[in-house]
Amino acid sequence: MVENKKIGKTNRNDAGLYKSTFKSTLVYGSVKLFTILIKVLRVKIVAIILGPTGMGIQSLLGNLLSTLHQFTTFGIYQSSVRDISYNAAHSQEKTEDTIRALNTLAFLFGLLGLLICICFSGQLSQYVFGDRNYSFAVILVGIALLFESIYSGKIAVFQGLRKIKSLASASLIGGVAGLAVCWPLYYHFGEKAIPYVLVCSTIVIFLSYFIFSRRLKPHVPDSMVFGKKLKEFGTPIVKLGTILMFSNGLMTIYSLVLNTFIREVGSITDVGLFGGASTATYGCITVLVSVLASDLYPRLAAVVNDKEKFDKMVNSQLELLLQIAVPVVCFLTIFPKFIVSLLLSSSYYVVIPLVQLMAMSLIFRIIWHTFSFVILAHGHKNTYFVYDAIIGNGLNFVMNMVAYYFWGLDGLAYSYVCGAVSMTIILYCLMRFKYKLRLNTDLKLQILAFVAIAVLSYFVRIWSDGQTLIPSLVLLASVCVMSLYMLNKKIGLVEMIKSKLKR
């Protein structure tokens, strides 16, 4: 009887964990989807009102802003989430000191970005636009950079403290308000409004996060800290963040060198086609990856010293994401033309076979990302840099170059899959032997089943040769039903929906 009670209690705890994970995934996923929709609407507004030239100017200024933000903030926002989350589970005083240190770093690094834009406005304008006519626009980018740096710190606090509803509300209101600001300015002032819109929308988003951070309970400090406190609580954030920055920078270099290699060996058209195929494929799981960064990472950091909770959390999140992802993978292999036309254009139809092949790698890439956040949650910056940046993305980089040299674009599709599979195996061995992470038997069987389904959906679509969609549609419907059944079994999805409808 005692054993039965323990088992029953364990099952209830597991069900609660799955339900909590599902709710968090739903909230973060919905916010991410809405954010993507806001960006699409903004692009549409620019395209309609300003045309291709305006679109080009906005893209260049936006790229300048994101590049400077990446390299002047030293990755402190992603790294600070871990420290905030861990301290929040153990010490309120240390949590507040960590937040104050982050406030200081966010302001100082934002100020650094502004000073770079002011001091090198002419050079940056010359490099980005080919002349110095946009020097003042670059200075305005610096102002936007300062506010983006500060509100990125607020986002890290929301994530670290797992204030899901507050983060969602601030993101939604800020996104809508930013969109409301942009279109009247574009309409009345045309291309001249582009840098001003960048500043205004950034300030509006900053105000949204600032207001919601003031309403958090318990109170989150807005003050800054200097001296010994900044050194004590800020140094670990900067150290881990710097590794993350170099890791992202190395991936950017890999991408640049690969694109240059493809252009030299093949053509610039092949560069565009491969980029389009990667966007169409990976873009379909961007929301799921954002859930890992925004939700799983801080939750893991909070329980990093409790191995049982840690392992259960990894298992539940990975199982949930894969159950959501497998219908997406099947849809990609069955309706690649629809996805390509939705995310790209009809001129990219030639990459449809690549998208179908690359879709099979998505299951492995979700596992890869999950394991990477396990390393980050432990704060092992060197291990993350070696395995994720050097070995992981480096292995993909070498495979891609070799595959393209011998087999062209088709080779890139095969290397994309092989690289994801190889890296998943390598990271699984690391998880198993260094971190003693155990994937439960149900999850392992599900992974094998999902991979088999992905391969089967690909070959069913190929064997039908476009003559009939019936076998593929039957398979897709079966996979969707199976996924919903699994979710319902774990979290009582049907009961959750019924209870929501009754309210």
Secondary structure, 3 states (H helix, E strand, C coil): CHHHHHHHHHHHHHHHHHHHHHHHHHHHHHHHHHHHHHHHHHHHHHHHHCHHHHHHHHHHHHHHHHHHHHHHCCCHHHHHHHHHHHHHCCCHHHHHHHHHHHHHHHHHHHHHHHHHHHHCHHHHHHHHHCCCCCHHHHHHHHHHHHHHHHHHHHHHHHHHHCCHHHHHHHHHHHHHHHHHHHHHHHHHHHHHHHHHHHHHHHHHHHHHHHHHHHCCCCCCCCCCCCCHHHHHHHHHHHHHHHHHHHHHHHHHHHHHHHHHHHHHHCCHHHHHHHHHHHHHHHHHHHHHHHHHHHHHHHHHHHCCCCHHHHHHHHHHHHHHHHHHHHHHHHHHHHCHHHHHHHHCCHHHHHHHHHHHHHHCCHHHHHHHHHHHHHHHHCCCHHHHHHHHHHHHHHHHHHHHHHHHHHHHHHHHHHHHHHHHHHHHHHHHHHHHHCCCCCCCHHHHHHHHHHHHHHHHHHHHHHHHCCCCCHHHHHHHHHHHHHHHHHHHHHHCHHHHHHHHHHC
